[in-house]
Amino acid sequence: MNDRQTSGTMNQRPPNWILLQLLETTYAALQRHLSPVDLQVGMVLAEPEKPAEYVYFPLGGFVCLCVLTESGDSVEVAAVGQEGLVNTGPLMDQPLAAHAITVQGEGAALRIRASVLREEMRRDSSLQHLIHQAIYFQMLQMGQNAVCNRAHSVEQRLARWLLTASDRMQSASLRLTQEYLAHMLGARRSTVTIAAGDLQRAGLMEYTRGKIRIQDRAGLQKAACECYHTLNNVLERFRPASLKKP
């Protein structure tokens, strides 16, 4: 059997895109150091300027990387689900976390000490490539978010964010408050309320008591800004072959 994963053995791997594509020998070396973590909404995985001991591979749900201001405001700069990993600073010899990393969609993850993963990266260039690829996509999100916050309306950004959250959760139903969405979008809550109302009246989503259900995904994609499609196209290039639709 080839040292790479076959489709049969790949299905037995945890559903993280990086772990799915590892060499058998590399995965075996990492597996004994991986610990399961339940991701609960609001859980903090890292704080800015605090030591970052562990790296997390989400298996389901998603986490957000946020920039915090001195006044306590926060703006989301990247969302990461099972396609990537978070708390990557120590892998680049940066021991302190750069962002606040919080769970925004419940699920599960595997964590590993950054020092262990860094050593395995030095032994296996293919693991290094997969991790660099994931970090590149996070950087791409950050740049696209900067443009998005400047150039697009709150309604467009809200539609984009709901689609992104739905993709990461693999569900049309999301548990999100308008206050939280305002923080993620860097907008006033009243502005987000108006935008959500417009999307709801158009029949694209339904909002009740902190729960959002996407009713018309195709319509929501049309309402979203170009940033969703730009990032989604790049992400599809990184999707493991075993997860691509025939």
C-alpha positions, 0 to 999 in steps of 0.5 A: 500500500502507498504510504499516502492515505487510500480512500478507505483508510482516509475515512477512518481519520479525524475529519480535519483536512490536514490530518486527512492528507498526512502520510501514514507514518506522520499521522501515526507519530502525531496520533499519540500526542493528539487529545480530544477537546469539546468545543463549546460556544464562548470557549477561549482557545488563546488570548493576545500576548499570552503563551500559546502552548497548544495548536488545535485541529477543529473537526467540527464547528468553528472558531474565530480569530479576533482583533481586540481593542483597548476599549474591549471591542472586537472584530473577526479577521478569520474563521477556521473550521475543519479545513485548518488549524489555529494557534499557529504562532509557536510553529513560526517561533512566535510563542505568544498568541497574536489574536483572541481565538474563541469558539463560535460554533460548537463541535470538537477538536484535537489539540497537540503541543506546539513543540511536538508539531513543530518537530514533526514539521521539521521531519516531514515537508509534506506536513509543513506544506499542508500547515503553510497552506492553512496559514496562507488561507487564514492570511488571505481571509484577513486581507479580504476582510480588511477590504470587505469591511471598507468596501461592502455594506453591512447587509452584504457582509452579514450574508457572507458571514452567515454563509461562512458560518453555515459552511463551517457548521455544515448546517443551515441552522445557526445559534447566533445573536445579533449582538454577537454578529455586530461584534464579528462585523465591527458594526453597531447592533442597530445596523445589524438588526436592520440588515438582518430584517432586510434579509428576513423580509426577502425570505433569505433567512429567519431569525428567532430568539438567537437562532438563525435559519438560512431559508434560501441559500442561493438567494443569500449567495447573491446577496453576499459580497464577492468576498465569499465567492473569492475565498470559497474558490480558493478553499476548494483548491485545498479540499482533500481529493476524498472529500471532493464531489464526483 
